[in-house]
């Protein structure tokens, strides 16, 4: 599936988006939150691992910074699954929490 064209904008059901740029076996994403997280902005850098992309992500929203690892799985030509585990910290570096989440995006 590394040959699948994932370039472009993908939207989730809350109005968030990830804009993907794919080159060979790497993919870069720019994330914009939706719904109650509309101020969230982030980045994702993935590397093809045979069945999915794996890589780090970082995001920020107000005074909160998040980072962790994510998997991007191709579910079909118009659907991807973004699953990640990360940690949220305040601007002083204090841990606010940890979270695992999955978001389904559809091609815009």
PyMOL commands that set and color helices and strands:
alter all, ss='L'
color gray80, all
select helices_A, chain A and resi 35-37
alter helices_A, ss='H'
color red, helices_A
select strands_A, chain A and resi 8-11+17-23+26-32+41-48+53-61+64-76+79-90+95-107
alter strands_A, ss='S'
color yellow, strands_A
deselect
rebuild
show_as cartoon
